[in-house]
Amino acid sequence: MDGMAPIVHEFDWPDRLVVGTVGEPGARTFYLQARAGSRLVSIGLEKEQSAALAERIEEVLDELMAEDGNPFSVPAITPEGLVDNDPLDQPVEEEFRAGTMSLGWDPTTAQMVVQAYPLVVVDAEELESIDLDEIEPDEVLLVRIPVGTARAFAKRTREVVGAGRPLCTLCRMPMDSPDHVCTLPDGFR
């Protein structure tokens, strides 16, 4: 590696942090998007990564909330003024596609810290000679959000992930997928 320091897209108390999608159900691309003023960064995510991030945030918030006296005033549900159901900010330009993501907690500022690193693509031939721990990411997205925003983020993300194609109640396949072959009892579709 050339030892260059990674580009850090840092957002401390951003105006907005959301997961949203571009495209039709079944062919949606997921993005994690952070905005502060006119600065906008979008990174590509897998649906599963989005779901896992939301789930982990909820777990951490619930643990913090359960501490004696809820010292960080973690809300049980999304505070009214923080609900954000608007689409992604345009233009959506993928900065990078997320590989590993990490979630931390900073008790000094009572903020969740979300970090996303680019997906590392390696040639099979190089695989032997590469020490994955030594791969320095070229860039990283680092976002710090307060607990209320984190609740709102997790709720919206779960809704976005769940808003894909309606699933068949019998086989759990998307109803409009070519793989869906169930015939439901009379009168049901």
C-alpha positions, -999 to 999 in steps of 0.1 A, spaced: 0 0 0 12 35 -6 5 46 29 -19 74 19 -43 83 47 -78 74 38 -103 101 28 -127 104 57 -162 116 50 -170 127 85 -204 139 96 -207 151 132 -244 159 141 -254 157 104 -286 173 92 -297 140 79 -287 103 79 -310 79 60 -312 47 42 -332 49 10 -335 31 -23 -334 39 -60 -352 17 -85 -382 -6 -86 -391 -32 -60 -371 -63 -68 -343 -43 -84 -338 -16 -57 -303 -3 -49 -299 7 -12 -280 37 -2 -268 51 31 -269 89 27 -255 116 50 -260 153 46 -247 184 64 -257 216 47 -248 213 10 -224 184 16 -239 151 6 -224 116 6 -241 84 -6 -227 49 -2 -241 18 -17 -254 -9 7 -269 -44 5 -304 -48 17 -291 -72 44 -265 -47 55 -292 -21 59 -313 -44 80 -284 -55 101 -274 -19 108 -309 -10 119 -312 -41 141 -278 -34 158 -287 2 164 -319 -8 181 -301 -33 203 -275 -8 214 -302 18 221 -323 -7 241 -293 -17 262 -285 20 269 -321 27 278 -321 -2 302 -293 13 322 -303 26 356 -322 58 352 -316 58 314 -286 82 318 -285 91 281 -322 98 278 -326 72 250 -362 74 236 -381 42 234 -396 52 200 -387 78 174 -393 113 187 -421 131 167 -399 158 152 -373 134 139 -394 112 117 -380 114 81 -399 97 54 -386 118 25 -368 103 -4 -331 104 -8 -315 138 -16 -306 142 -53 -283 136 -69 -276 101 -56 -240 95 -66 -224 64 -51 -191 74 -33 -183 38 -27 -200 5 -20 -199 -5 17 -180 -37 26 -175 -37 64 -195 -15 87 -190 -8 124 -212 7 151 -199 23 182 -211 44 211 -195 75 224 -207 82 260 -190 116 261 -213 130 235 -241 104 238 -238 96 201 -239 65 180 -209 63 157 -215 46 123 -185 37 102 -186 22 67 -156 10 47 -155 3 10 -159 -32 -2 -125 -48 -9 -124 -65 -42 -94 -89 -46 -84 -111 -75 -83 -148 -66 -46 -149 -76 -37 -122 -51 -57 -138 -23 -28 -159 -10 -4 -129 -7 -28 -104 9 -31 -99 46 -67 -86 50 -58 -68 82 -32 -48 63 -56 -34 37 -60 2 44 -93 15 32 -90 44 7 -119 61 23 -144 58 51 -177 72 60 -179 83 97 -212 96 110 -220 105 146 -257 108 155 -276 115 187 -299 88 202 -332 102 190 -318 104 154 -305 69 158 -340 57 167 -355 75 138 -328 61 115 -334 25 126 -372 28 122 -370 43 88 -344 17 77 -366 -12 88 -395 3 69 -375 8 38 -361 -27 39 -396 -41 44 -411 -20 17 -400 -42 -12 -423 -65 -30 -453 -80 -12 -445 -116 -2 -468 -146 -6 -481 -157 27 -477 -193 18 -442 -196 3 -427 -162 13 -416 -156 -23 -422 -122 -38 -457 -123 -53 -446 -107 -86 -415 -128 -90 -413 -154 -118 -403 -179 -91 -437 -175 -74 -457 -205 -84 -482 -209 -55 -519 -211 -63 -539 -197 -34 -573 -209 -25 -603 -195 -44 -607 -158 -43 -571 -151 -31 -543 -138 -51 
